[in-house]
Amino acid sequence: MDFKKSIQQFFNKIQESWKAGKIQKTSRITYGVMWNVILFFLIISFIGMFFIGGIGAGYFASLVKDEKILDYETMAQEIYDYAETSSMYFANNVYLGDINADLYRDETTLDNIAPELISAVIATEDEYFNEHQGVVPKAIVRAVLQELTNASTQTGGSTLTQQLIKNQILTNEVSFERKAKEILLALRLERFFEKDEILEAYLNIVPYGRDSSGRNIAGVQTAAQGIFGLDAKDVNLAQAAYLAGLPQSPSAYTPFVSGGGLKDEEDIQYGLNRMKTVLNRMLDMEYITQEEYDEAINYDLVADFKEDQKSPFEEYPVLAAQIQTDAKDILYNVFLEEDGITKEDLQENPKLKDEYKSRAARALQTNGYEIHSTIDKELYDVFQEIGKNFDQYGNNKFTEYPKGSGEMIEQAVQGAAIMIENSTGRIISLFGNRNPSIENHYNYATQAVRSNGSAMKPILVYGPAMEEGLIQPGTPIADAYLAVPDGGGTKEIKNIDLRHHGLLPARTNLAKSYNIPAVRTYLPMIDINPVDKYLRPMGISTIEDEEYANASLPLGGLEHGITIEENTNAFSTIANGGQFADAYMIEKITTKDGDTVYEHEVKTKEVFSPQTSYLLIDMMRDVISDGTAAGLRSMLKYSNVDWAGKTGTSQNTENVHFVASNPNITFATWMGYKIPDGLEHLNHSKRNLAFWTKFINAASDINPELVAPDRAFQQPDGIVQRSYCAISGKLPSELCEKAGLVKTDLFNAKFVPTEVDNSLITGDQIIVNGKAVSPGPDTPGEFTKGGGLMFNPEFLKEKGYDKLPDITQLIPLNEDRSKWEKIGFPNTNTTTYSISDDGKAPEPPTSVNASGNQITWNASSSNDIVGYRIYRATKGSDSFSRVGSTTSTSFKSGSGDGIYHIRAVDYFGLESKPSTAVTIGKAEKKKVKEKDQDKDNKKEDKGKEETSEKESKEADEKDDKKKDIDEDNEDKQQDDKEKEKEKEKKKDDKENKDE
């Protein structure tokens, strides 16, 4: 009750006051005061805003006052100047991979990007992209307030346009100055460029973390390929949302680790959560429907992640590194040529070289070139399998390294192989390292500088010597003692078997790889400097200027060596008819648009004539048929291919080589240690042949038309076949024909011999143990052969053979030796066969036998026997008489029945004791007392033969007459016996003459 009464009283008072006007008056006073207060604050606020705005504008102006106003061309160049990775290709445009770079990016265009991906990027990074003019003011204010208040959550204020400016023109520096410049340039960029151009540029530069191989990637196309294995135009909604979310924090959201391969499940979830955020924004902005959203949210994205993929430098470390190196060298020269920089300029300003090398390397990483190589992918892949799995490398070895340190390191035998097309120099395939990796991509086929051993002989010695007209394939070259100047003294050149093999044709010396003939042939050529004239024009660059004067150079005696590639390239020159085509691996370099930056042009240069090349090929066929690679053909799957090649073993067997050519290609293999050390000579030479064969058999299966052609090397015009004397190489003489030493071989028609052989003369000779020598002063004349073949002293002097310590080294060790041994040596200042007089009588012959009237025996064991004398005793006689002599080990008796024995006679005229006696006919077997015959046996008693040949013959005739008379008294009258004697004497004389 009281409460209601109080309320009523309150309202009554208000009513009374309103009627009296008191309330209206008070309200007017309050309104006036409040309005004035509000107006005051409004004025102050506007003044403050203008003041702050002026300050802000002034501050903004001060921040950008030094910023250069960019025109359209400059901005376009800056915006589109984003690094794009160069790509490598096998032959025939087969993709190999990208070059090694810090960041990998492939450019694309907007029409090659899925619409869902574009929508996802706009929804996530810049929802007002299609409306703003480069900046969003409220976003900038929000960002500034967050910066001033140091807010923990930063929502960001950069549009896509600003991000493009930051990445392509400015830096990532965090400052108001950089932000002011970014705003100014973004506004200017929007004036010059269409929205699609800005968006396309942004999508090509934005970073996306890592791909499945662990490489840093940028650009939406690179991301789509590297993460999902798809092109950017082919991604679905879930994949698009995932890609769009990555740029906010690429390292956190990427699904791959730095070494390649997926992160663990927990770490992958960060990126998946970010994908859901993107999908929510796309739904809010109505880019997608609820149904599309639900499908994408439930999509199993992890299943789409690309499997761990090796980068080119993991899968092809040796090849990728080689292509990148070669491409960089090519670009270096391209840039020099474009800028007109000469060799003289580089010499005057050494810094230029470094500048252009750096420029080439940078261009390779950023210009997006397509580098097309010559390498056949199928052959290359097979080569790697063969090289890595070859099971005959041999054992590891402990080598002291560094030398003198006492520290030993274990190293495995390394191997290399390279195949070059003869006509172009195109490197078709190679094998460069048994254990390659990203860190160990050393290429032994192209980088290892090693001695090529005897593989030097064809390209430095025999080829140039034939080109100069000094030798032909059949030219005899003495494999006999040879010493060459060495420092202050001399050094003997030796063969690997430490033997001398005599006068042999050049082709045999090459096939057997004898060292002495190669050096003997090279010495007269030193004055023409074959290194400059022949090796350098074939691409061999690592031989020092003065090395040509080294007599051991033909044996691979190099200060540094040459590469396996250079060696192979030189042999391919021979196979290409003497035309050198420089080996190359880069076919061309183009831009992404297909413009050619560089294209290899095959240029050839003649080093050898076609005739010399063919003759050298024909000689190297012998290396494979019966030379140092004689076992090769039996291992070949395609054994009918026309191969010509050469083995090579360097000093101490530190390197073993084999290089061979067919009409299409030249292929070489090498074995050795990384730190040069001795291999097992014979074993590793054979192993290397097996190594070579493994590659060739596989390559022949893959590409038989190239590797196993059915055509042979074509003989050019100007090649003829001629006979020559095997001693001198000149036209055969009658004496050379008589000796049976006429041979036939191929010749360059320009260098067919025109002089007749002068190596032989006739003279007295005697055969000792089957070897012709000049008779000594005490040699019995009955064994001397007049009109025998002898070496011409003038010929020996002309060739310098008269200076040999042992002239018999000229006789071939194995080839036609019996014919050569029938040629005597004249009396020169050299020794012949070592025949020394020990003053002792020779040993008698043994195993004397008689059959009919034929007597045979075994030769005396003494080594200086020149012949044998035959003695006979008749029935009832007590003495032996000499009835004949011979240089053979048989005698046909024409003197009738009797008892016979044989005595050996040596070079010094000494006679042996009688052999065991044999009986012919019905002669009485009784002990016969030998009569002392002073004239016949005086030399046996005194050691000297004093009876002249004439006296010996007279004594023989007297003995024969006495013998005949004794036989006549037994059977017939004296007259009849005289006739019988004459008849038998004629028969005997005839038979002795035949013997």
Summary of the structure (lengths in Angstrom):
residues: 995
radius of gyration: 50.8
end to end distance: 181.3
largest distance: 215.6
contacts: 3246
relative contact order: 0.06
helix: 45%
strand: 18%
